[in-house]
Amino acid sequence: MSSSHARRIPIWWWVAFVPALGIAGYALRYALIGERAILPELAESFQVHFGSVLFHTTFGPAALILGLVNLHPGMRARRWALHRWIGRVYLISGFVLGLAGGYLALFAAGGTIARLGFFFLAVATLVSLSVGYLKIRRREITEHREWMLRSYAFIFGAVTLRLWLPLLIIAHNGEFLPAYRIVAWISWVPNILLIEWYIRRGWRPLFDHPVYAEARL
């Protein structure tokens, strides 16, 4: 792989990065302005558990952005040490995000359907991160990358949720809660189905570096 090709930023990366950056900044408003950032429809659950909301909306943006940074082909082709350190922070951020999200899911607006959707999303995030970590510890590089792709599909649900939600609210004549029940599932299930299709159609990593193969976290 030539160095010029490694430096080239693919279109898919920009398509994902631009909205991810916007949503990450949007989520950080909770840390910046506190409870004033809470939407009225979510106030009942968010105000009582605002500490968990802060964890969720602080570590979530870190995982959202760092996951994409590490998926950049140039990062994996040439900057292995940096890739590993970013991966560690991504892993920790993802775990905090998943734990806080799982707790908040128990009290989510929209009732049982919404709570189950967000809870399964949190569990799936934690499982995929855990398996990805175990795979790299065993130096199973391809499998590690596959599970990291899956983990990011779940974390990218933060973006797709905010793309779907306005459309669903419009479809339900301006009603928030019916839309929220649906988005609790549709924000992440299509993501993981797409990634699973991508993996199973024969995806293989572009880069295999002997230094990385020998590295341990």
C-alpha positions in Angstrom: 0.0 0.0 0.0 1.6 3.3 -1.1 2.0 6.1 1.4 -0.1 8.4 -0.9 -2.9 5.9 -0.9 -2.7 5.5 2.9 -3.0 9.3 3.4 -6.1 9.5 1.1 -9.3 10.1 3.1 -12.1 8.0 1.7 -15.5 9.5 1.0 -17.3 7.2 3.5 -15.1 8.5 6.2 -16.1 12.1 5.7 -19.7 11.1 5.3 -19.5 9.5 8.8 -17.2 12.0 10.4 -19.1 15.3 9.6 -22.3 14.3 11.3 -20.4 12.5 14.1 -18.6 15.6 14.9 -21.8 17.6 15.0 -23.6 15.1 17.2 -20.5 14.9 19.5 -20.6 18.7 20.0 -24.3 18.7 20.5 -24.1 16.0 23.2 -21.4 18.0 25.1 -23.9 20.7 25.8 -25.0 18.7 28.9 -21.5 19.2 30.3 -21.4 22.9 29.3 -24.8 24.2 30.4 -26.1 21.4 32.7 -29.7 20.6 33.1 -30.8 23.4 30.9 -29.8 21.2 27.9 -32.5 18.6 28.7 -35.4 18.3 26.3 -38.7 18.7 28.0 -39.8 15.2 26.8 -36.8 13.6 28.5 -36.8 15.8 31.7 -38.6 13.2 33.9 -35.9 10.6 33.5 -32.9 12.8 32.8 -33.2 15.2 35.7 -33.3 12.5 38.3 -30.3 10.6 36.8 -28.3 13.6 35.6 -25.0 12.2 36.8 -25.4 9.2 34.5 -26.5 11.6 31.7 -23.2 13.5 32.1 -21.1 10.3 31.9 -23.1 9.2 28.9 -22.8 12.5 27.1 -19.2 13.1 27.9 -17.7 9.7 27.2 -20.1 9.1 24.3 -18.6 11.9 22.1 -15.1 10.7 22.8 -16.0 7.2 21.6 -17.9 8.5 18.6 -14.9 10.6 17.3 -12.0 8.4 18.4 -13.7 5.3 16.8 -13.7 7.0 13.5 -10.2 8.3 13.9 -9.0 4.7 14.4 -11.0 3.5 11.4 -9.1 5.9 9.1 -7.1 3.7 6.7 -4.0 5.9 7.1 -4.0 5.5 10.9 -4.0 1.8 10.6 -1.4 1.7 7.8 1.3 3.9 9.4 0.6 5.0 12.9 0.4 1.8 14.9 1.5 3.1 18.3 -1.0 6.0 18.1 -3.7 3.6 16.9 -3.2 1.5 20.0 -3.3 4.4 22.4 -6.4 5.8 20.8 -7.9 2.3 20.9 -7.4 2.2 24.6 -9.2 5.5 25.1 -12.0 4.4 22.8 -12.4 1.2 24.7 -12.6 2.9 28.1 -15.0 5.6 26.7 -17.2 3.0 25.1 -17.4 1.0 28.3 -18.4 4.1 30.3 -20.9 5.0 27.6 -22.4 1.5 27.6 -22.7 1.3 31.4 -24.2 4.7 31.7 -26.5 4.0 28.7 -27.7 0.7 30.2 -28.5 2.4 33.5 -30.4 5.2 31.8 -32.3 2.8 29.6 -34.0 1.4 32.7 -35.7 4.8 33.1 -36.0 5.9 29.4 -39.1 7.8 28.3 -41.4 5.8 26.1 -42.0 2.9 28.3 -41.0 -0.8 28.0 -40.4 -0.8 24.2 -38.0 2.1 24.3 -36.3 0.9 27.5 -35.6 -2.5 25.9 -34.3 -1.0 22.7 -31.8 1.2 24.5 -30.9 -1.5 27.0 -30.1 -4.0 24.3 -28.0 -1.3 22.5 -26.0 -0.8 25.7 -25.5 -4.5 26.2 -24.5 -5.0 22.6 -22.0 -2.1 22.8 -20.4 -3.6 25.9 -20.2 -7.2 24.5 -18.7 -6.1 21.2 -16.1 -4.0 22.9 -15.2 -6.8 25.3 -14.9 -9.4 22.5 -12.8 -7.0 20.4 -10.5 -6.4 23.3 -10.1 -10.2 23.9 -9.4 -10.7 20.2 -6.5 -8.3 20.2 -5.1 -9.8 23.4 -5.0 -13.1 21.5 -3.5 -11.3 18.5 -6.4 -12.3 16.3 -6.2 -9.1 14.2 -8.9 -9.7 11.7 -11.4 -10.7 14.3 -10.5 -7.8 16.4 -11.2 -5.4 13.6 -14.5 -7.1 12.8 -15.6 -6.6 16.4 -14.4 -3.1 16.5 -16.5 -2.4 13.4 -19.5 -3.9 15.2 -18.9 -1.8 18.3 -18.7 1.4 16.3 -21.9 0.5 14.5 -23.6 0.5 17.9 -21.9 3.7 19.0 -22.8 5.4 15.7 -26.4 4.9 16.8 -26.0 8.3 18.5 -25.9 9.8 15.0 -28.5 7.7 13.3 -30.9 8.3 16.2 -30.8 12.0 15.5 -31.3 11.5 11.8 -34.3 9.2 12.3 -36.0 11.0 15.2 -37.2 14.2 13.4 -38.6 12.1 10.5 -40.4 9.8 12.9 -41.8 12.7 14.8 -43.2 14.1 11.5 -44.6 10.7 10.6 -46.4 10.6 14.0 -47.9 14.1 13.6 -45.5 15.8 15.9 -45.8 13.2 18.7 -42.5 12.6 20.4 -43.0 9.4 22.5 -44.3 7.1 19.7 -41.3 8.2 17.6 -38.9 7.7 20.5 -40.1 4.1 21.0 -39.3 3.3 17.4 -36.0 5.2 17.3 -34.8 3.2 20.3 -34.5 0.3 17.9 -34.2 1.8 14.4 -31.2 3.9 15.5 -28.9 0.9 15.8 -30.4 -2.3 14.3 -30.0 -1.2 10.7 -26.4 -0.1 11.5 -25.3 -3.5 12.8 -27.1 -5.3 9.9 -25.2 -3.2 7.4 -21.9 -3.9 9.1 -22.6 -7.6 9.4 -23.4 -7.7 5.7 -20.2 -5.9 5.0 -18.1 -8.3 7.1 -19.8 -11.4 5.8 -19.6 -10.5 2.1 -15.8 -11.1 2.4 -14.4 -8.0 4.0 -10.8 -8.3 5.0 -8.5 -5.6 6.6 -6.4 -3.6 4.1 -3.4 -3.5 6.3 -1.5 -6.3 8.2 1.6 -5.0 9.9 4.0 -7.4 11.7 4.7 -4.8 14.4 1.0 -4.6 15.2 0.6 -8.3 15.1 3.2 -8.6 17.8 1.8 -5.8 19.9 -0.1 -6.4 23.1 -2.4 -3.9 24.8 
